[in-house]
Amino acid sequence: MKELQVSLGERSYPIFIGRDLLGAGAPAWQSFVRGHQACIVSNDRVAPLYLDRVRAGLGDKQLAEVILPDGESHKTLEVASRVFDTLLEKNHNRSTTLIALGGGVVGDMCGFAAACYQRGVAFVQLPTTLLAMVDSSVGGKTGVNHPLGKNMIGAFHQPACVLADLSLLDTLPRREYAAGVAEVIKYGLICDAPFFEWLENNVDALMARDGDVLAEAVYRSCVNKAKVVAEDEREGGRRAILNLGHTFGHAIETAEGYGSWLHGEAVAAGMSLALALSVELGWLDESIWKRADVLMQRAGLPLVPPPSMNVDQFLQLMGRDKKVIDGRLRLVLLEGLGQAVVSDRASVEQISKVLISAGITA
Protein backbone atom coordinates (compact mmCIF):
# COMPACT_ATOMS: atom_id res chain seq x y z
CA MET A 1 0.00 0.00 0.00
CA LYS A 2 1.16 3.52 -0.84
CA GLU A 3 0.10 6.52 1.22
CA LEU A 4 0.31 10.23 0.51
CA GLN A 5 -1.02 13.32 2.24
CA VAL A 6 -3.20 16.18 1.04
CA SER A 7 -1.67 19.00 3.09
CA LEU A 8 -4.36 21.46 4.15
CA GLY A 9 -3.50 22.25 7.75
CA GLU A 10 -6.23 21.04 10.10
CA ARG A 11 -8.15 19.69 7.07
CA SER A 12 -5.26 17.50 5.89
CA TYR A 13 -6.01 13.87 5.11
CA PRO A 14 -4.36 10.75 3.71
CA ILE A 15 -4.90 8.91 0.43
CA PHE A 16 -4.29 5.17 0.60
CA ILE A 17 -3.56 3.35 -2.69
CA GLY A 18 -3.28 -0.40 -3.08
CA ARG A 19 -5.17 -3.64 -3.64
CA ASP A 20 -7.63 -5.40 -1.32
CA LEU A 21 -7.83 -2.49 1.11
CA LEU A 22 -11.59 -2.37 1.63
CA GLY A 23 -12.76 -5.14 3.96
CA ALA A 24 -12.57 -6.05 7.61
CA GLY A 25 -8.94 -7.15 7.32
CA ALA A 26 -7.81 -3.73 6.09
CA PRO A 27 -8.01 -1.26 8.97
CA ALA A 28 -6.46 1.77 7.22
CA TRP A 29 -9.74 3.61 6.66
CA GLN A 30 -11.99 2.41 9.50
CA SER A 31 -10.18 4.54 12.08
CA PHE A 32 -11.46 7.63 10.28
CA VAL A 33 -15.06 6.64 11.12
CA ARG A 34 -14.69 7.98 14.64
CA GLY A 35 -18.24 8.20 15.98
CA HIS A 36 -20.67 5.38 16.74
CA GLN A 37 -22.89 6.24 13.78
CA ALA A 38 -22.12 5.88 10.07
CA CYS A 39 -24.13 6.09 6.86
CA ILE A 40 -23.00 4.30 3.70
CA VAL A 41 -24.07 6.04 0.48
CA SER A 42 -23.80 3.93 -2.67
CA ASN A 43 -25.74 3.18 -5.84
CA ASP A 44 -27.74 0.24 -7.13
CA ARG A 45 -24.89 -0.92 -9.34
CA VAL A 46 -22.01 -0.80 -6.86
CA ALA A 47 -23.81 -1.82 -3.66
CA PRO A 48 -24.42 -5.46 -4.70
CA LEU A 49 -20.68 -5.83 -5.37
CA TYR A 50 -19.06 -4.18 -2.37
CA LEU A 51 -21.58 -3.11 0.29
CA ASP A 52 -21.19 -6.29 2.36
CA ARG A 53 -17.42 -5.78 2.45
CA VAL A 54 -17.80 -2.24 3.77
CA ARG A 55 -20.36 -3.34 6.36
CA ALA A 56 -17.96 -6.01 7.59
CA GLY A 57 -15.22 -3.43 7.98
CA LEU A 58 -17.36 -1.24 10.25
CA GLY A 59 -18.00 -3.77 13.01
CA ASP A 60 -20.62 -2.71 15.52
CA LYS A 61 -21.24 0.81 14.22
CA GLN A 62 -24.86 2.00 14.12
CA LEU A 63 -25.25 1.87 10.34
CA ALA A 64 -27.65 3.46 7.90
CA GLU A 65 -27.56 2.89 4.17
CA VAL A 66 -28.73 4.95 1.21
CA ILE A 67 -28.75 3.26 -2.20
CA LEU A 68 -29.13 5.81 -4.98
CA PRO A 69 -29.92 5.19 -8.66
CA ASP A 70 -26.81 4.92 -10.81
CA GLY A 71 -25.80 7.55 -13.34
CA GLU A 72 -25.00 11.21 -13.91
CA SER A 73 -28.65 11.94 -14.76
CA HIS A 74 -29.52 11.29 -11.09
CA LYS A 75 -26.97 13.76 -9.69
CA THR A 76 -29.67 16.20 -8.55
CA LEU A 77 -30.83 17.98 -5.41
CA GLU A 78 -33.92 15.77 -5.34
CA VAL A 79 -31.93 12.54 -5.30
CA ALA A 80 -29.35 13.91 -2.84
CA SER A 81 -32.21 14.72 -0.47
CA ARG A 82 -32.67 10.98 0.06
CA VAL A 83 -29.47 11.05 2.10
CA PHE A 84 -30.87 13.79 4.35
CA ASP A 85 -34.14 11.89 4.70
CA THR A 86 -32.33 8.77 5.91
CA LEU A 87 -30.03 10.63 8.31
CA LEU A 88 -32.99 12.36 9.92
CA GLU A 89 -35.15 9.25 10.05
CA LYS A 90 -32.31 7.32 11.73
CA ASN A 91 -31.56 10.19 14.16
CA HIS A 92 -27.95 10.64 13.09
CA ASN A 93 -26.16 13.41 14.95
CA ARG A 94 -23.12 15.58 14.24
CA SER A 95 -20.72 12.77 15.12
CA THR A 96 -21.92 10.60 12.24
CA THR A 97 -19.63 9.81 9.31
CA LEU A 98 -20.90 9.46 5.76
CA ILE A 99 -19.14 6.91 3.57
CA ALA A 100 -19.17 7.38 -0.21
CA LEU A 101 -18.99 3.97 -1.90
CA GLY A 102 -19.11 4.52 -5.64
CA GLY A 103 -17.84 6.62 -8.51
CA GLY A 104 -17.73 10.36 -8.91
CA VAL A 105 -21.50 10.87 -8.81
CA VAL A 106 -21.86 9.06 -5.49
CA GLY A 107 -18.79 10.80 -4.08
CA ASP A 108 -19.99 14.25 -5.11
CA MET A 109 -23.50 13.75 -3.72
CA CYS A 110 -22.36 12.07 -0.51
CA GLY A 111 -19.80 14.82 0.07
CA PHE A 112 -22.42 17.49 -0.61
CA ALA A 113 -24.78 15.85 1.88
CA ALA A 114 -21.95 15.70 4.44
CA ALA A 115 -21.19 19.39 3.89
CA CYS A 116 -24.82 20.35 4.47
CA TYR A 117 -26.13 17.95 7.14
CA GLN A 118 -26.19 19.79 10.46
CA ARG A 119 -23.82 22.30 8.78
CA GLY A 120 -21.11 19.73 8.21
CA VAL A 121 -20.24 16.18 9.23
CA ALA A 122 -17.29 13.93 8.38
CA PHE A 123 -17.16 11.74 5.32
CA VAL A 124 -14.86 9.12 3.84
CA GLN A 125 -14.27 8.50 0.14
CA LEU A 126 -14.20 4.86 -1.07
CA PRO A 127 -14.05 5.44 -4.85
CA THR A 128 -14.88 2.51 -7.13
CA THR A 129 -13.95 4.00 -10.53
CA LEU A 130 -10.61 5.12 -11.91
CA LEU A 131 -11.90 8.63 -12.56
CA ALA A 132 -13.03 8.99 -8.95
CA MET A 133 -9.74 7.63 -7.61
CA VAL A 134 -7.55 10.06 -9.55
CA ASP A 135 -9.80 13.09 -9.58
CA SER A 136 -13.21 13.61 -7.99
CA SER A 137 -12.53 11.90 -4.63
CA VAL A 138 -9.54 14.16 -3.95
CA GLY A 139 -9.80 17.87 -3.26
CA GLY A 140 -13.13 18.39 -1.51
CA LYS A 141 -15.29 19.54 -4.42
CA THR A 142 -18.82 18.29 -3.82
CA GLY A 143 -22.14 19.09 -5.45
CA VAL A 144 -24.99 18.29 -7.78
CA ASN A 145 -26.00 19.26 -11.30
CA HIS A 146 -28.68 21.67 -12.45
CA PRO A 147 -30.49 21.35 -15.80
CA LEU A 148 -28.77 24.57 -16.90
CA GLY A 149 -25.25 23.64 -15.82
CA LYS A 150 -23.05 20.91 -14.40
CA ASN A 151 -21.89 21.10 -10.76
CA MET A 152 -23.37 24.56 -10.29
CA ILE A 153 -24.71 23.75 -6.79
CA GLY A 154 -22.18 22.54 -4.25
CA ALA A 155 -19.66 23.16 -1.51
CA PHE A 156 -16.00 22.64 -0.67
CA HIS A 157 -15.85 19.91 1.97
CA GLN A 158 -12.72 17.81 2.42
CA PRO A 159 -12.99 14.08 3.22
CA ALA A 160 -11.42 12.50 6.30
CA CYS A 161 -9.54 10.07 4.04
CA VAL A 162 -9.58 8.56 0.56
CA LEU A 163 -9.10 4.84 -0.04
CA ALA A 164 -8.21 3.87 -3.61
CA ASP A 165 -8.61 0.09 -3.62
CA LEU A 166 -7.33 -0.85 -7.06
CA SER A 167 -8.92 -4.32 -6.91
CA LEU A 168 -12.31 -2.62 -7.32
CA LEU A 169 -11.31 -1.64 -10.86
CA ASP A 170 -11.28 -5.29 -11.91
CA THR A 171 -15.06 -5.11 -12.46
CA LEU A 172 -15.10 -1.65 -14.08
CA PRO A 173 -16.37 -1.66 -17.69
CA ARG A 174 -13.74 -0.69 -20.26
CA ARG A 175 -15.58 2.45 -21.33
CA GLU A 176 -15.65 3.79 -17.77
CA TYR A 177 -12.03 2.78 -17.24
CA ALA A 178 -11.02 4.72 -20.36
CA ALA A 179 -12.97 7.74 -19.11
CA GLY A 180 -10.78 7.69 -16.00
CA VAL A 181 -7.63 7.53 -18.10
CA ALA A 182 -8.65 10.90 -19.60
CA GLU A 183 -8.15 12.52 -16.19
CA VAL A 184 -4.83 10.68 -15.78
CA ILE A 185 -3.60 12.13 -19.09
CA LYS A 186 -4.75 15.56 -17.96
CA TYR A 187 -2.15 15.68 -15.17
CA GLY A 188 0.68 15.11 -17.62
CA LEU A 189 -0.60 17.88 -19.86
CA ILE A 190 -1.14 20.52 -17.18
CA CYS A 191 1.78 20.13 -14.79
CA ASP A 192 3.89 16.98 -15.23
CA ALA A 193 5.59 16.58 -18.61
CA PRO A 194 7.67 13.56 -17.49
CA PHE A 195 4.44 11.81 -16.48
CA PHE A 196 2.95 12.52 -19.92
CA GLU A 197 6.00 10.94 -21.54
CA TRP A 198 5.73 7.96 -19.14
CA LEU A 199 2.10 7.54 -20.23
CA GLU A 200 3.13 7.56 -23.90
CA ASN A 201 5.41 4.62 -23.11
CA ASN A 202 2.97 2.77 -20.83
CA VAL A 203 -0.56 3.51 -22.05
CA ASP A 204 -1.02 0.06 -23.60
CA ALA A 205 -0.13 -1.62 -20.30
CA LEU A 206 -2.35 0.85 -18.46
CA MET A 207 -5.31 0.00 -20.69
CA ALA A 208 -4.57 -3.70 -20.08
CA ARG A 209 -4.80 -2.90 -16.31
CA ASP A 210 -1.28 -4.08 -15.57
CA GLY A 211 -1.09 -3.92 -11.77
CA ASP A 212 2.20 -2.06 -11.38
CA VAL A 213 1.47 0.42 -14.17
CA LEU A 214 -2.04 1.12 -12.85
CA ALA A 215 -0.75 1.66 -9.31
CA GLU A 216 1.91 4.08 -10.57
CA ALA A 217 -0.61 6.00 -12.71
CA VAL A 218 -3.04 6.41 -9.81
CA TYR A 219 -0.28 7.37 -7.40
CA ARG A 220 1.30 9.99 -9.68
CA SER A 221 -2.12 11.43 -10.56
CA CYS A 222 -3.00 11.78 -6.87
CA VAL A 223 0.40 13.33 -6.08
CA ASN A 224 -0.20 15.96 -8.74
CA LYS A 225 -3.73 16.73 -7.64
CA ALA A 226 -2.78 16.84 -3.95
CA LYS A 227 -0.02 19.33 -4.72
CA VAL A 228 -2.31 21.65 -6.68
CA VAL A 229 -5.10 21.45 -4.08
CA ALA A 230 -2.64 22.19 -1.26
CA GLU A 231 -1.56 25.34 -3.10
CA ASP A 232 -5.12 26.55 -3.79
CA GLU A 233 -7.84 24.70 -1.89
CA ARG A 234 -10.83 26.76 -3.01
CA GLU A 235 -9.83 27.45 -6.62
CA GLY A 236 -8.93 31.08 -6.22
CA GLY A 237 -6.11 30.75 -8.73
CA ARG A 238 -3.84 27.85 -9.66
CA ARG A 239 -6.32 25.05 -8.89
CA ALA A 240 -8.33 26.08 -11.94
CA ILE A 241 -5.69 24.37 -14.13
CA LEU A 242 -7.26 21.06 -13.05
CA ASN A 243 -10.16 22.01 -15.32
CA LEU A 244 -8.28 21.60 -18.61
CA GLY A 245 -10.93 20.64 -21.17
CA HIS A 246 -13.74 20.88 -18.63
CA THR A 247 -15.41 24.05 -19.89
CA PHE A 248 -15.80 22.50 -23.34
CA GLY A 249 -16.58 19.13 -21.77
CA HIS A 250 -19.29 20.41 -19.43
CA ALA A 251 -20.97 22.07 -22.41
CA ILE A 252 -21.05 18.68 -24.17
CA GLU A 253 -22.45 16.91 -21.10
CA THR A 254 -25.16 19.53 -20.59
CA ALA A 255 -26.17 19.64 -24.26
CA GLU A 256 -26.28 15.88 -24.73
CA GLY A 257 -28.00 15.12 -21.43
CA TYR A 258 -26.09 14.09 -18.33
CA GLY A 259 -24.83 10.55 -18.72
CA SER A 260 -25.03 10.32 -22.51
CA TRP A 261 -21.33 11.16 -22.66
CA LEU A 262 -19.28 9.99 -19.69
CA HIS A 263 -17.50 12.84 -17.92
CA GLY A 264 -14.05 11.61 -18.93
CA GLU A 265 -15.14 11.24 -22.55
CA ALA A 266 -16.38 14.83 -22.64
CA VAL A 267 -13.18 16.01 -20.95
CA ALA A 268 -11.07 14.19 -23.57
CA ALA A 269 -12.86 15.94 -26.43
CA GLY A 270 -12.64 19.17 -24.45
CA MET A 271 -8.90 18.81 -23.92
CA SER A 272 -8.36 18.33 -27.65
CA LEU A 273 -10.33 21.54 -28.27
CA ALA A 274 -8.40 23.42 -25.57
CA LEU A 275 -5.08 22.35 -27.08
CA ALA A 276 -6.30 23.27 -30.57
CA LEU A 277 -7.21 26.71 -29.22
CA SER A 278 -3.77 27.00 -27.60
CA VAL A 279 -2.23 26.31 -31.02
CA GLU A 280 -4.59 28.84 -32.64
CA LEU A 281 -3.40 31.48 -30.15
CA GLY A 282 0.21 30.70 -31.01
CA TRP A 283 1.00 29.52 -27.48
CA LEU A 284 1.52 25.80 -28.13
CA ASP A 285 3.45 23.85 -30.72
CA GLU A 286 1.05 21.82 -32.85
CA SER A 287 3.10 18.68 -32.24
CA ILE A 288 2.07 18.66 -28.55
CA TRP A 289 -1.60 18.79 -29.52
CA LYS A 290 -1.10 15.91 -31.96
CA ARG A 291 0.80 13.83 -29.37
CA ALA A 292 -2.03 14.35 -26.88
CA ASP A 293 -4.63 13.32 -29.46
CA VAL A 294 -2.69 10.16 -30.30
CA LEU A 295 -2.36 9.25 -26.62
CA MET A 296 -6.08 9.75 -26.01
CA GLN A 297 -6.94 7.73 -29.12
CA ARG A 298 -4.74 4.88 -27.85
CA ALA A 299 -6.81 4.99 -24.65
CA GLY A 300 -10.00 4.65 -26.69
CA LEU A 301 -11.25 8.17 -25.97
CA PRO A 302 -13.34 10.38 -28.28
CA LEU A 303 -11.73 13.52 -29.66
CA VAL A 304 -14.59 14.96 -31.75
CA PRO A 305 -17.53 16.77 -30.10
CA PRO A 306 -21.05 15.57 -30.92
CA PRO A 307 -22.14 16.79 -34.38
CA SER A 308 -25.60 17.62 -33.00
CA MET A 309 -24.19 20.74 -31.33
CA ASN A 310 -23.67 24.10 -33.02
CA VAL A 311 -21.31 26.95 -32.23
CA ASP A 312 -23.94 29.21 -30.64
CA GLN A 313 -25.08 26.41 -28.32
CA PHE A 314 -21.48 25.66 -27.34
CA LEU A 315 -20.74 29.30 -26.57
CA GLN A 316 -23.98 29.77 -24.63
CA LEU A 317 -23.32 26.75 -22.42
CA MET A 318 -19.66 27.66 -21.93
CA GLY A 319 -20.81 31.11 -20.84
CA ARG A 320 -22.55 29.55 -17.82
CA ASP A 321 -19.32 27.95 -16.61
CA LYS A 322 -18.14 28.68 -13.05
CA LYS A 323 -14.91 30.11 -14.47
CA VAL A 324 -16.78 33.01 -16.10
CA ILE A 325 -15.98 36.18 -14.14
CA ASP A 326 -17.56 39.55 -14.94
CA GLY A 327 -18.77 38.21 -18.25
CA ARG A 328 -15.33 37.05 -19.41
CA LEU A 329 -14.82 33.37 -20.20
CA ARG A 330 -11.63 32.02 -18.65
CA LEU A 331 -10.24 28.86 -20.19
CA VAL A 332 -7.43 26.52 -19.17
CA LEU A 333 -4.92 26.46 -22.02
CA LEU A 334 -1.35 25.28 -22.55
CA GLU A 335 1.82 27.25 -23.21
CA GLY A 336 3.82 24.02 -23.42
CA LEU A 337 3.72 20.43 -22.27
CA GLY A 338 3.10 20.50 -18.52
CA GLN A 339 2.57 24.28 -18.59
CA ALA A 340 -1.11 25.13 -18.08
CA VAL A 341 -2.41 28.68 -17.73
CA VAL A 342 -5.82 30.19 -17.06
CA SER A 343 -6.62 32.94 -19.53
CA ASP A 344 -9.51 35.07 -20.78
CA ARG A 345 -7.60 36.19 -23.87
CA ALA A 346 -9.22 33.83 -26.37
CA SER A 347 -11.79 35.71 -28.43
CA VAL A 348 -15.22 34.41 -29.41
CA GLU A 349 -14.00 34.37 -33.00
CA GLN A 350 -10.98 32.19 -32.14
CA ILE A 351 -13.08 29.78 -30.06
CA SER A 352 -15.63 29.57 -32.87
CA LYS A 353 -12.93 28.88 -35.43
CA VAL A 354 -11.62 25.95 -33.38
CA LEU A 355 -15.13 24.54 -32.90
CA ILE A 356 -15.88 24.76 -36.63
CA SER A 357 -12.54 23.11 -37.45
CA ALA A 358 -13.59 20.23 -35.15
CA GLY A 359 -16.78 19.75 -37.17
CA ILE A 360 -19.25 21.81 -35.14
CA THR A 361 -21.90 23.57 -37.24
CA ALA A 362 -21.50 27.33 -37.45
C-alpha positions in Angstrom: 0.0 0.0 0.0 1.2 3.5 -0.8 0.1 6.5 1.2 0.3 10.2 0.5 -1.0 13.3 2.2 -3.2 16.2 1.0 -1.7 19.0 3.1 -4.4 21.5 4.1 -3.5 22.3 7.8 -6.2 21.0 10.1 -8.2 19.7 7.1 -5.3 17.5 5.9 -6.0 13.9 5.1 -4.4 10.7 3.7 -4.9 8.9 0.4 -4.3 5.2 0.6 -3.6 3.4 -2.7 -3.3 -0.4 -3.1 -5.2 -3.6 -3.6 -7.6 -5.4 -1.3 -7.8 -2.5 1.1 -11.6 -2.4 1.6 -12.8 -5.1 4.0 -12.6 -6.1 7.6 -8.9 -7.2 7.3 -7.8 -3.7 6.1 -8.0 -1.3 9.0 -6.5 1.8 7.2 -9.7 3.6 6.7 -12.0 2.4 9.5 -10.2 4.5 12.1 -11.5 7.6 10.3 -15.1 6.6 11.1 -14.7 8.0 14.6 -18.2 8.2 16.0 -20.7 5.4 16.7 -22.9 6.2 13.8 -22.1 5.9 10.1 -24.1 6.1 6.9 -23.0 4.3 3.7 -24.1 6.0 0.5 -23.8 3.9 -2.7 -25.7 3.2 -5.8 -27.7 0.2 -7.1 -24.9 -0.9 -9.3 -22.0 -0.8 -6.9 -23.8 -1.8 -3.7 -24.4 -5.5 -4.7 -20.7 -5.8 -5.4 -19.1 -4.2 -2.4 -21.6 -3.1 0.3 -21.2 -6.3 2.4 -17.4 -5.8 2.5 -17.8 -2.2 3.8 -20.4 -3.3 6.4 -18.0 -6.0 7.6 -15.2 -3.4 8.0 -17.4 -1.2 10.3 -18.0 -3.8 13.0 -20.6 -2.7 15.5 -21.2 0.8 14.2 -24.9 2.0 14.1 -25.3 1.9 10.3 -27.6 3.5 7.9 -27.6 2.9 4.2 -28.7 4.9 1.2 -28.7 3.3 -2.2 -29.1 5.8 -5.0 -29.9 5.2 -8.7 -26.8 4.9 -10.8 -25.8 7.5 -13.3 -25.0 11.2 -13.9 -28.7 11.9 -14.8 -29.5 11.3 -11.1 -27.0 13.8 -9.7 -29.7 16.2 -8.5 -30.8 18.0 -5.4 -33.9 15.8 -5.3 -31.9 12.5 -5.3 -29.4 13.9 -2.8 -32.2 14.7 -0.5 -32.7 11.0 0.1 -29.5 11.1 2.1 -30.9 13.8 4.3 -34.1 11.9 4.7 -32.3 8.8 5.9 -30.0 10.6 8.3 -33.0 12.4 9.9 -35.2 9.2 10.0 -32.3 7.3 11.7 -31.6 10.2 14.2 -27.9 10.6 13.1 -26.2 13.4 14.9 -23.1 15.6 14.2 -20.7 12.8 15.1 -21.9 10.6 12.2 -19.6 9.8 9.3 -20.9 9.5 5.8 -19.1 6.9 3.6 -19.2 7.4 -0.2 -19.0 4.0 -1.9 -19.1 4.5 -5.6 -17.8 6.6 -8.5 -17.7 10.4 -8.9 -21.5 10.9 -8.8 -21.9 9.1 -5.5 -18.8 10.8 -4.1 -20.0 14.3 -5.1 -23.5 13.7 -3.7 -22.4 12.1 -0.5 -19.8 14.8 0.1 -22.4 17.5 -0.6 -24.8 15.9 1.9 -22.0 15.7 4.4 -21.2 19.4 3.9 -24.8 20.3 4.5 -26.1 17.9 7.1 -26.2 19.8 10.5 -23.8 22.3 8.8 -21.1 19.7 8.2 -20.2 16.2 9.2 -17.3 13.9 8.4 -17.2 11.7 5.3 -14.9 9.1 3.8 -14.3 8.5 0.1 -14.2 4.9 -1.1 -14.1 5.4 -4.9 -14.9 2.5 -7.1 -13.9 4.0 -10.5 -10.6 5.1 -11.9 -11.9 8.6 -12.6 -13.0 9.0 -9.0 -9.7 7.6 -7.6 -7.5 10.1 -9.6 -9.8 13.1 -9.6 -13.2 13.6 -8.0 -12.5 11.9 -4.6 -9.5 14.2 -3.9 -9.8 17.9 -3.3 -13.1 18.4 -1.5 -15.3 19.5 -4.4 -18.8 18.3 -3.8 -22.1 19.1 -5.4 -25.0 18.3 -7.8 -26.0 19.3 -11.3 -28.7 21.7 -12.5 -30.5 21.3 -15.8 -28.8 24.6 -16.9 -25.3 23.6 -15.8 -23.1 20.9 -14.4 -21.9 21.1 -10.8 -23.4 24.6 -10.3 -24.7 23.7 -6.8 -22.2 22.5 -4.3 -19.7 23.2 -1.5 -16.0 22.6 -0.7 -15.9 19.9 2.0 -12.7 17.8 2.4 -13.0 14.1 3.2 -11.4 12.5 6.3 -9.5 10.1 4.0 -9.6 8.6 0.6 -9.1 4.8 0.0 -8.2 3.9 -3.6 -8.6 0.1 -3.6 -7.3 -0.9 -7.1 -8.9 -4.3 -6.9 -12.3 -2.6 -7.3 -11.3 -1.6 -10.9 -11.3 -5.3 -11.9 -15.1 -5.1 -12.5 -15.1 -1.6 -14.1 -16.4 -1.7 -17.7 -13.7 -0.7 -20.3 -15.6 2.5 -21.3 -15.6 3.8 -17.8 -12.0 2.8 -17.2 -11.0 4.7 -20.4 -13.0 7.7 -19.1 -10.8 7.7 -16.0 -7.6 7.5 -18.1 -8.6 10.9 -19.6 -8.1 12.5 -16.2 -4.8 10.7 -15.8 -3.6 12.1 -19.1 -4.7 15.6 -18.0 -2.2 15.7 -15.2 0.7 15.1 -17.6 -0.6 17.9 -19.9 -1.1 20.5 -17.2 1.8 20.1 -14.8 3.9 17.0 -15.2 5.6 16.6 -18.6 7.7 13.6 -17.5 4.4 11.8 -16.5 3.0 12.5 -19.9 6.0 10.9 -21.5 5.7 8.0 -19.1 2.1 7.5 -20.2 3.1 7.6 -23.9 5.4 4.6 -23.1 3.0 2.8 -20.8 -0.6 3.5 -22.1 -1.0 0.1 -23.6 -0.1 -1.6 -20.3 -2.4 0.9 -18.5 -5.3 0.0 -20.7 -4.6 -3.7 -20.1 -4.8 -2.9 -16.3 -1.3 -4.1 -15.6 -1.1 -3.9 -11.8 2.2 -2.1 -11.4 1.5 0.4 -14.2 -2.0 1.1 -12.9 -0.8 1.7 -9.3 1.9 4.1 -10.6 -0.6 6.0 -12.7 -3.0 6.4 -9.8 -0.3 7.4 -7.4 1.3 10.0 -9.7 -2.1 11.4 -10.6 -3.0 11.8 -6.9 0.4 13.3 -6.1 -0.2 16.0 -8.7 -3.7 16.7 -7.6 -2.8 16.8 -4.0 0.0 19.3 -4.7 -2.3 21.7 -6.7 -5.1 21.5 -4.1 -2.6 22.2 -1.3 -1.6 25.3 -3.1 -5.1 26.6 -3.8 -7.8 24.7 -1.9 -10.8 26.8 -3.0 -9.8 27.4 -6.6 -8.9 31.1 -6.2 -6.1 30.7 -8.7 -3.8 27.9 -9.7 -6.3 25.0 -8.9 -8.3 26.1 -11.9 -5.7 24.4 -14.1 -7.3 21.1 -13.1 -10.2 22.0 -15.3 -8.3 21.6 -18.6 -10.9 20.6 -21.2 -13.7 20.9 -18.6 -15.4 24.1 -19.9 -15.8 22.5 -23.3 -16.6 19.1 -21.8 -19.3 20.4 -19.4 -21.0 22.1 -22.4 -21.0 18.7 -24.2 -22.5 16.9 -21.1 -25.2 19.5 -20.6 -26.2 19.6 -24.3 -26.3 15.9 -24.7 -28.0 15.1 -21.4 -26.1 14.1 -18.3 -24.8 10.5 -18.7 -25.0 10.3 -22.5 -21.3 11.2 -22.7 -19.3 10.0 -19.7 -17.5 12.8 -17.9 -14.1 11.6 -18.9 -15.1 11.2 -22.5 -16.4 14.8 -22.6 -13.2 16.0 -21.0 -11.1 14.2 -23.6 -12.9 15.9 -26.4 -12.6 19.2 -24.5 -8.9 18.8 -23.9 -8.4 18.3 -27.6 -10.3 21.5 -28.3 -8.4 23.4 -25.6 -5.1 22.4 -27.1 -6.3 23.3 -30.6 -7.2 26.7 -29.2 -3.8 27.0 -27.6 -2.2 26.3 -31.0 -4.6 28.8 -32.6 -3.4 31.5 -30.2 0.2 30.7 -31.0 1.0 29.5 -27.5 1.5 25.8 -28.1 3.4 23.9 -30.7 1.0 21.8 -32.8 3.1 18.7 -32.2 2.1 18.7 -28.6 -1.6 18.8 -29.5 -1.1 15.9 -32.0 0.8 13.8 -29.4 -2.0 14.3 -26.9 -4.6 13.3 -29.5 -2.7 10.2 -30.3 -2.4 9.3 -26.6 -6.1 9.7 -26.0 -6.9 7.7 -29.1 -4.7 4.9 -27.9 -6.8 5.0 -24.7 -10.0 4.6 -26.7 -11.2 8.2 -26.0 -13.3 10.4 -28.3 -11.7 13.5 -29.7 -14.6 15.0 -31.7 -17.5 16.8 -30.1 -21.1 15.6 -30.9 -22.1 16.8 -34.4 -25.6 17.6 -33.0 -24.2 20.7 -31.3 -23.7 24.1 -33.0 -21.3 27.0 -32.2 -23.9 29.2 -30.6 -25.1 26.4 -28.3 -21.5 25.7 -27.3 -20.7 29.3 -26.6 -24.0 29.8 -24.6 -23.3 26.7 -22.4 -19.7 27.7 -21.9 -20.8 31.1 -20.8 -22.5 29.5 -17.8 -19.3 27.9 -16.6 -18.1 28.7 -13.0 -14.9 30.1 -14.5 -16.8 33.0 -16.1 -16.0 36.2 -14.1 -17.6 39.6 -14.9 -18.8 38.2 -18.2 -15.3 37.0 -19.4 -14.8 33.4 -20.2 -11.6 32.0 -18.7 -10.2 28.9 -20.2 -7.4 26.5 -19.2 -4.9 26.5 -22.0 -1.3 25.3 -22.5 1.8 27.2 -23.2 3.8 24.0 -23.4 3.7 20.4 -22.3 3.1 20.5 -18.5 2.6 24.3 -18.6 -1.1 25.1 -18.1 -2.4 28.7 -17.7 -5.8 30.2 -17.1 -6.6 32.9 -19.5 -9.5 35.1 -20.8 -7.6 36.2 -23.9 -9.2 33.8 -26.4 -11.8 35.7 -28.4 -15.2 34.4 -29.4 -14.0 34.4 -33.0 -11.0 32.2 -32.1 -13.1 29.8 -30.1 -15.6 29.6 -32.9 -12.9 28.9 -35.4 -11.6 26.0 -33.4 -15.1 24.5 -32.9 -15.9 24.8 -36.6 -12.5 23.1 -37.4 -13.6 20.2 -35.1 -16.8 19.7 -37.2 -19.2 21.8 -35.1 -21.9 23.6 -37.2 -21.5 27.3 -37.5 
